[in-house]
Every structure is written in C-alpha cells, then in structure tokens.
C-alpha cells in the first residue's frame, strides 16, 4: 500500500465542534495519544509512502503536531477537504495523491488489526460507491472493502467508550515510558504518598498526583494535576487540567474548563461551581492578606536603597540580564501590594494584578496553561508558608538563572 487516505468527517461529527470547539477530530486524545498519531502508526505498519488527512477546516495546532511527529520518509499531508462524499468521489478528487494503490479510512475509525497481511486478507469487492463508514482499498482500478472489525467514533458517547476499548486492547501502542501492572506511566510523573492506582491506567508525561487519591481505569493527560483526596474512576482527564481535591469523578470527561457527562451530554462549567473550598474564601483570608503585606513591606524596605542606586542604570537597560536577575521589575509591585492595588502572589487564574506566580517556582519555561494549573493549586492550598515559599523560590529561581534559561522563558 503506497498511500493512505483518512477522511474522518464522513459524518457531520457535530459533537466535536459543540464540546471541543478548539480541537479537530485528529487532535482529540484517544487513550492518551493524539488520534492522528494512530493514523501515522497505521501508515508505517502498511509501509505507506504518504498519508493524506482531510478535514472540513484547517487546524493549525494539528498541522504543527503532524510536523513534529513526522517519521522517516513518510510524507504527511493535511488539508481542507473530504466530508460526506463517497469513497469513489474522494478517489476522483484526490487521484494524484491516491494513485492506484491506496488504503482509505472512511469515517473516524480505528481498525483492529495487528499485521498488514491480516488487513490485506480481509478485503472483498465493494458493491457500491463506498458510502458507509469503513476501511477501503483502491487497487488497480478496483475498489475493495474490508470486513475486519474497527472502532467507530461518531458521537460523544462512542468517543468516550473507544478510549477505554483501546486502553484495554493490545492492538495499539499506548503512551508511557514504562508499564507495570497495566499502568502506563510517562516521564516526570510525580505520585505522592497513599495513592491507590488501579489499571488499566495511563499517566502521561509531567502529571502530578497528590496524596490520598484513588485512580482506576482512567486516562490522565500530560501536565495535569490531580489534587489531594480526589477519586477518579473510568474517566478521561484532558491535558493541562487541574482537578481539585475531594472530588469524586466517575464516567466523566474533564477538560480545563468543564466536566462533561458523555452519556447525557450534560456540561458543568468551571465558573458555575466551586471545585473546593479555598482558604482565600474562609475566615483565614484576612491573615493571609496581612502576611502578604508584611512580606511586601520587608521586601520594599530592604530593597529601597539598592533599587535607588541601580535605578539610573535600570531606566536605560530595562532588558538587562542582571536587572532581571535582581528582580528590579518587581520592586514597584511591592509598593502596589501595600497600596492594595496588587496581590503579592496570584491567587486565581482570573486575577491579573500580581507580583509573583506559583508556576514560576517550578520552572521559568512553564507555558501559560501550566502556570494556570498551578494558579488553581495555589488557590485551594494557599497558606502563610506557601506564600513565603513562592516568594523566596521565585526570587531564587531568577537569581540563579542563566542567560540561556532567561531567553527560553
């Protein structure tokens, strides 16, 4: 098979646009991997020379992902097109890309096949134009259709179920640096004490599992944080998602902004409820604010003379590496905290007036999405000790950072 043609939008697939407007089908995670990656795996298994992925719109994020994931001599082509046409119509339109030896996946489907020989043996002559979802093979002017089984995604519920069918089967390569007890673990995964993990389970790269959590038959996306006392069962946690403590999540899809019931279609927006009770919202909030003002006062007073001495140089060299290392840009913020115009540490992702941010203490190169997760973590765990830790570690992180680290941040 020289070519592979993927037409995932043989049906309208309105559920994807309604529930995940920022993603195309190719970018949807399936068992912890981008769906498009499974198509590339199939192309490599079939020794294909090229892969053409079609979609009703052109998704820039998917295009970038395909470019980064490109393997060897396989030519990846992603373009706007396809849709509700029959297979024969697609072959007419994309004759140049398909040639006389092309495998076609018509619909958002994933074949359950181990070898190329097994796939080739499953084809029989196609008696129609190829209007149904399925696996087709165009060979020397003859259209064939496979009778092999496949997973079909055509609704929110089927998308949810296919994730766990793939997770439980051995047809596909699942993500993870290691696998133990049917638990697939990525790199840089932090698991605190007293966690109960039961497979099958995918923990993607850079996930953080707080203590006293219970996770079973779940898929946790990369750079996600599951907070203390949370229970996750038969659920999907998307990438870069904060899941607050003491929540019981079962048969749900959790994204950065909402919790979705895949069977009823119900959606719970983050802004319509509180994940947990934050210390900022209770009676100790005045103590935290007082503590922030005390720290800001110390920083403002102790830094006044050095700031005034360096100020002439800073005004003409604001982008200087040494001014950045000394946090000169932060000094006016200390007085803004004392005047109630800013908060010392960002207490919620929605707050824009702050001096320090918790995400800075874990790495200068954290993305805005990753820092937002730490903002939620701080919101629900803020304490006098944590405020002090964020301030000191942020100052130290900059103070000992190299010029290269600054450029990357």
Helices and strands as residue ranges (DSSP letters): E 3-7, H 14-19, G 25-27, E 29-30, E 33-34, H 35-45, E 50-55, H 60-69, E 75-80, H 87-93, H 95-98, E 101-106, E 109-111, H 116-120, E 123-125, E 134-139, E 142-146, E 150-152, H 156-168, E 178-180, E 183-185, E 190-191, E 196-203, E 208-209, E 214-220, E 225-226, E 231-233, E 236-237, E 242-243, E 248-250, E 253-255, E 258-260, E 267-269, G 270-272, G 279-281, H 285-302, H 304-316, H 321-325, H 328-338, E 343-345, E 354-356, G 358-361, H 368-381, H 384-399, H 403-408
